[in-house]
Amino acid sequence: MRINCLSCGHKVDLDDAYDDFEGQIKCFPCGAVLEIKTDQAKLKKIKIATMPARGLSRSRRMQAVPIG
């Protein structure tokens, strides 16, 4: 599954572990924390939980990890 960060637009590739997931993921290029809910490998809800700090450098790769 692939989603776009609502803060910076980078693409996030989520593996099968996120097919049925509710929680937070972090966009490493911009630092935003996204609250997502997926069901049967489909995105049901996405919103920004916290905005990134200003002045962070952006990398070319996007990674997602659960928080908490």
C-alpha positions in Angstrom: 0.0 0.0 0.0 1.3 3.5 -0.8 0.1 6.8 0.8 1.3 10.4 0.5 2.5 12.4 3.5 -0.1 15.2 4.0 2.7 17.5 5.1 5.3 17.2 2.4 3.8 14.9 -0.2 6.4 12.2 -0.2 5.2 8.7 -1.0 5.2 6.2 1.9 5.3 2.5 1.1 3.6 0.4 3.7 4.2 -3.3 3.8 1.6 -6.0 4.6 2.0 -5.4 8.4 -0.1 -2.2 7.8 -3.0 -4.0 6.0 -5.1 -3.8 9.2 -3.6 -1.0 11.3 -4.7 1.9 13.4 -2.1 4.2 14.8 0.7 6.7 14.0 3.5 6.6 11.5 6.3 9.1 11.0 7.4 10.7 7.8 11.2 10.8 8.2 11.9 13.3 5.4 9.8 16.1 7.0 9.2 14.8 10.5 5.3 14.9 10.4 3.4 12.3 12.4 0.4 10.9 10.6 -2.5 9.2 12.2 -3.8 6.4 9.9 -6.4 3.7 9.9 -6.3 0.9 7.3 -8.7 -2.1 6.7 -8.1 -4.9 4.3 -5.1 -3.1 2.8 -7.2 0.1 2.1 -6.7 3.4 3.7 -9.8 4.4 5.7 -8.5 7.5 7.6 -5.5 9.8 7.5 -4.8 13.0 9.3 -1.8 14.9 10.6 -1.2 14.2 14.3 1.8 16.6 14.7 3.4 19.0 12.2 7.2 18.8 11.5 9.6 21.2 13.0 10.8 23.9 10.6 14.2 23.8 9.1 14.6 20.0 8.9 16.5 18.8 5.9 14.6 16.4 3.6 16.0 13.1 2.4 15.1 11.3 -0.8 13.8 8.2 0.9 10.5 7.8 2.8 10.2 5.4 5.7 7.2 4.7 7.9 7.4 3.2 11.4 4.7 2.8 14.0 5.0 5.1 17.0 4.1 4.0 20.4 
